[in-house]
């Protein structure tokens, strides 16, 4: 069984803790870290060579989710990126597509 190594970054604590709990209960994922901002996520990702998945929101303190995705894809070219957003804004989605993001999901 494959074990995907994942980092999750979201500045909303309630959403972060719920999704982290769901991911930890799924045997296909190993959650390496959950960060409340993009800077902390970059720091956490720097210590892992075999990172498979990044789940992030767009707007966060210090480093945005788009900047985070761009930086991590440079060092982890096979990284799968999923953006969660409360913003139904075409410009955000277009920026994500240009970065090679794998999925863009709207929060309810």
C-alpha positions as CSV (number, residue, x, y, z in Angstrom):
1,X,0.0,0.0,0.0
2,X,1.4,3.4,-1.0
3,X,1.9,6.0,1.7
4,X,1.8,9.5,0.4
5,X,3.7,12.1,2.5
6,X,1.8,15.3,2.9
7,X,2.0,18.8,4.3
8,X,-1.0,20.9,5.0
9,X,-1.1,24.7,5.4
10,X,-4.1,26.7,6.4
11,X,-4.4,29.8,8.6
12,X,-7.9,28.8,9.9
13,X,-7.3,26.6,12.9
14,X,-10.7,24.9,12.9
15,X,-10.4,23.9,9.2
16,X,-6.8,22.9,9.7
17,X,-7.5,20.6,12.6
18,X,-10.6,19.0,11.0
19,X,-8.8,18.2,7.7
20,X,-5.7,17.1,9.5
21,X,-7.8,14.7,11.6
22,X,-9.4,13.2,8.5
23,X,-6.1,12.8,6.7
24,X,-4.5,11.2,9.7
25,X,-7.3,8.6,9.8
26,X,-6.7,7.8,6.1
27,X,-4.0,5.1,5.8
28,X,-2.9,6.3,2.4
29,X,-1.4,9.5,3.8
30,X,1.3,10.3,6.3
31,X,0.8,13.9,7.5
32,X,4.3,15.2,8.0
33,X,3.1,18.6,9.2
34,X,0.3,21.0,9.5
35,X,1.2,24.7,9.5
36,X,-0.8,27.9,10.2
37,X,1.1,29.9,7.6
38,X,3.2,29.5,4.5
39,X,6.5,30.3,6.1
40,X,6.2,27.5,8.7
41,X,5.1,25.1,5.9
42,X,8.3,26.0,3.9
43,X,10.4,25.4,7.0
44,X,8.7,22.0,7.6
45,X,9.0,21.0,3.9
46,X,12.7,21.8,3.9
47,X,13.5,18.8,6.1
48,X,11.8,16.3,3.8
49,X,13.1,15.0,0.5
50,X,10.2,12.7,-0.3
51,X,7.3,15.1,-0.1
52,X,4.4,13.9,-2.3
53,X,1.4,16.2,-1.6
54,X,0.8,19.8,-0.5
55,X,-2.6,21.0,0.5
56,X,-2.8,24.7,1.1
57,X,-5.1,27.7,1.1
58,X,-4.3,30.8,-1.0
59,X,-4.2,33.6,1.5
60,X,-2.0,33.1,4.6
61,X,0.3,35.2,6.7
62,X,3.9,35.7,5.6
63,X,3.9,33.4,2.5
64,X,0.8,32.9,0.4
65,X,-0.3,29.4,-0.7
66,X,0.6,30.3,-4.3
67,X,4.1,31.3,-3.3
68,X,4.4,28.2,-1.2
69,X,3.3,26.0,-4.1
70,X,5.7,27.7,-6.5
71,X,8.7,27.4,-4.2
72,X,8.0,23.7,-3.3
73,X,7.5,22.7,-6.9
74,X,11.0,24.0,-7.7
75,X,12.5,21.7,-5.1
76,X,10.0,18.8,-5.4
77,X,9.1,18.7,-9.1
78,X,6.7,15.7,-8.7
79,X,4.8,17.4,-5.9
80,X,1.0,17.2,-6.2
81,X,-0.6,20.5,-5.1
82,X,-4.2,21.0,-4.0
83,X,-5.4,24.5,-3.4
84,X,-8.4,25.1,-1.0
85,X,-9.9,28.5,-1.4
86,X,-12.9,30.4,-0.1
87,X,-12.4,32.8,-3.0
88,X,-14.3,32.1,-6.2
89,X,-12.0,34.4,-8.2
90,X,-10.9,33.5,-11.7
91,X,-7.5,35.3,-11.2
92,X,-6.6,33.0,-8.3
93,X,-7.6,29.9,-10.2
94,X,-5.6,31.1,-13.3
95,X,-2.5,31.7,-11.2
96,X,-2.8,28.2,-9.7
97,X,-3.1,26.7,-13.2
98,X,0.0,28.5,-14.4
99,X,1.9,27.1,-11.4
100,X,0.9,23.6,-12.3
101,X,-1.5,23.1,-9.4
102,X,-3.2,19.7,-9.6
103,X,-6.6,20.8,-8.2
104,X,-8.4,23.9,-7.0
105,X,-11.2,23.3,-4.6
106,X,-13.6,25.9,-3.2
107,X,-14.4,25.8,0.5
108,X,-18.1,25.8,1.3
